[in-house]
Amino acid sequence: MEEIIGVFIQEAREQLTAMEDALLRMEQGDGDAELLNAVFRAAHTIKGGSGVVDLHLIEGFTHTLENLLDRLRNGEVRYSGEMTTLLLRSCDHIRALLDMREHGRTGEDAQLAEAGRLLAEGLQAFYTSGEPAAAAPSPDAEAPPADDCWHVSVRFGRDVLKMGMDPLNFLRYLQELGEITHMVTLCDAMPETADFDAESCYLGFGIHLRSDTDKQAIEDVFAFCRDDCELHILPPGHTTADSQAAAPATAGPSSGRIAVPGGAAQPDITEAAASRPGQAGNNRGAEARLIRVQADKLDQLIDLVGELVIAGASANLLARQSRQGRLIEANAMISRLVEDIRDSALQLRMVQIGETLSRFNRVVRDTAHELGKEIDLVISGADTELDKSVVEKIGDPLMHLVRNAIDHGIESAEARRAAGKPARGRLELNAFHDSGSVIIEVIDDGGGIDIGRVRARAIERGLIQADHHLTEQEAVNLIFEAGFSTTESVSTLSGRGVGMDVVKRNIEALRGSVEVETWAGRGSRFTIRLPLTLAIIDGFLTTVAEASYVIPLNAVVECLELKAGDTRGHMLNLRGEVLPFIRLRELFKVDGPIPMRENVVVITAGGGKAGIVVDQLQGEFQTVIKPLGRLFRHVRGIGGSTILGSGEVALILDVQALTQLAVQREEASFSFTRLSFPSSIDTLESSHAPE
Amino acid sequence: MTIATLTSQPSGARRLAFDGPLTIYDAEAIKAHLHAALQQTKGVPLELDLAAVTDIDLAGLQLLLLARRESLRLELPLRIIAASAAVREVIGFCHLGDFFGDTLAPDPEG
């Protein structure tokens, strides 16, 4: 039972998300009637499900909600703006009830019960006192007494007989579902004898079927010829006018006594018929294509694949050492398959970021309301895929950035008008892929970050000395320092003691990075760069003395030999381009003689380019990322470790950090400022001074 | 293979008898027989004897409907004077009893 409840809770949350989306779109003036249906269906599904798993609190509350929605849908109650807020809060309430059940409590506490009662009263007030809307009379109002038969109208495709099917058999099968009370044969489409192809089918049928089946089951009867037959199904209880509408629009002049009078199909009625009883079936169809799998089973699979990759590398190495051609060949084949397995296993973990991003519709709406601002949220790249574990962990940092942008970034409507900007603020969430990483941007068109204030605050907080000379970019980056907050008024939104430093730390914990750009008076852009996956990457193996280092392959641009004449300090002349480089030997203080030949691996990350000087290049290597122990957390330039086929440990380079280091050092060497560089660089620079 | 025989009756009517299945497999031939019979039968009623029809599918049914429509157009009396159980079942199932009503002889057993 617990398992069923777990599934229900998860599904109910999905339904609530869908419901919120639809409500928000309705509020934004999307007049699509289907939206209201979507909201209703979501509520209906939750109610049904909660009844099945005996969660009567949810069932009762959702029932009230559904009552209002049903009346809205029938046009008995008119939709109004304030309803949205109440409906959204109802979603929250159901969510709270779900949370409560998930935490193992079955009874609600007084506060929740009171909230639920108030909400339910609010919902009821809308439909008990609400005057019937005159503009949209209930479609049922003038309907004659309900007919208890399904009306099925079908015209078979011309070639159905040639394909070896006898449509009569489909019709006979309908008897399995219920009783055929009436049937008319439509032969108006039959051409004159001369044009009549005896092997084509020209007939259509109108059938009254008395049955308590659903629409899907009736549709399924015609599944084999569904593609090229014209099928209209009307549920029991529609008006006679509808049934004429459902008759195929092609019906020409009636012939003899057998043809039903034809009329132009009224699309709204047939659509309504399609969307109502058919919905359950459609949902079932979607579910059949998905399998719910426990996330830890998936993680276990990824782990195993990781071990397989390592074991494969080991076997490969032994095979090569044995110099047996056929063994090497067989191993190469296995390696290729392992690679494929790795890719498909990782693909299993990929989810679209859309769900995470669309959550912000609600956040932006509520936050903006609270602050009395008007803000449009524009989301793009919702279908960008990234690792499930990353998606889960990026929610909080993103939330903080979004709230910050609304609270501090976007100005009030008056201030915006005064600045000659449109009164409505604009917030953008963009997601896209960029050379092996996923980029998420949070862009606002607000006032930008006040660099002067940032600097003043940093001095006040003792983060920098008053006489520190900072570039603008360095100053802006101060907002990511611990204990930094520029707002004087601590609002309920930000200023919870969680600053941008936590955002930065959370993102870095995902092997990602965050950058900010700002334009005074025009807004800011936060760019989050995340790795596609946390588990396995394609690497490029290099060695320095005895130690091996792996560079993520997607960051590698090219490799070249380091020629003494091309270098000057830490710069390298790359075909006329100045390329800052870093000697791993120096960065990691590797002892041992410098070999005759050194190689440069040119890497790119975060828009910067740098060279990494190593002794030897070993080539591509599938890398299973193992986390570094806590002891090494503060080592800069190392992202993780991996195990080679030989059983040795190799370190994975953090290209992002290394590029930054190289570029920063390049800038520093020009401006002679030494700002908070990690100590390793300082020693490195001083140790390198004589060169 | 369906065998069609067209004979003249003592009453003056022409009678077309089918023996075998009235299905898609022989549809073209059946159509030709029906068409020829309708064209050749000038002024006298045409009787269809379907007592020996073993099977009938939608193609066969469609041809009967076509013949019926053609006879109405030519103002030529068309009667089904005998029908096998298979034919009766299909006509009954499709609620076409009315259509062939006065042309279809009552079921001898029912």
Interface residues (C-beta under 8 A of the other chain):
Chain A: F156 L161 K162 D166 P167 L168 L171 R172 H182 M183 V184 T185 C187 M190 T193 F196 A198 E199 C201 Y202 L203 F205 S255 G256 R257 I258
Chain B: I24 A27 E28 I30 K31 H35 D57 L58 A59 L61 Q62 L63 L65 L66 R68 R69 E70 L72 V90 F93 C94 H95 L96 D98 F99
